[in-house]
Amino acid sequence: MKYFRISEVKEFMNLLLTKETFDDFLLVSASAQGRGSLTLDGRMGGDEGGTYLNYGSFRSVLFEYIKGKELPKSVKVILELSRENCERLFPGKFLEGDSASITVYFREDGLFAVAGFAGKTFSLDRSKEQDWENYVLEYLKDLGFTPELL
């Protein structure tokens, strides 16, 4: 698991909340604390099995809650790479049940992204996790950000 600080807070949050940049990811969950609190669960129809909807289905709801003159106290968004995108980006490498995610945290001390990987089965081989972490780092750079590894 790699943890990055993103210094371009306004630009990143603009992409996350108003652009289609992350819409192909699946939303596991999102929460925001401000005037009140908002919690979004990305599971389709309350499915306990983990069938998630695309982040794009929820983006405008999260944006509507957050926009305004006051910054929220915190925002947390957990996005997961879809099975189709796993296969497209890492052909034949990820197993059914493997999970590659990006967790975005905004707090008063900054904006952070965490690249996480969970394998369906235990393995001492960390290559899938390292591939995912490297992909996230390059993805953030390609978007024009300068992520700092923490």
Buried (B, 14 or more C-beta within 10 A) or exposed (E): EBBBBBEBEEBBBEBBBEEEBBBBBBBBBBBBBBEEEBEBBBBEEEEEEEEBBBBBBBBEEBBEBBEEEEEBEBBBBBBBBBBEBBEEBBEEEBEEEBBBBBBBBBEEEEBBBBBBBEBEEEEEEEEBBEBBBEBBBEBBEEBEBEBEEE
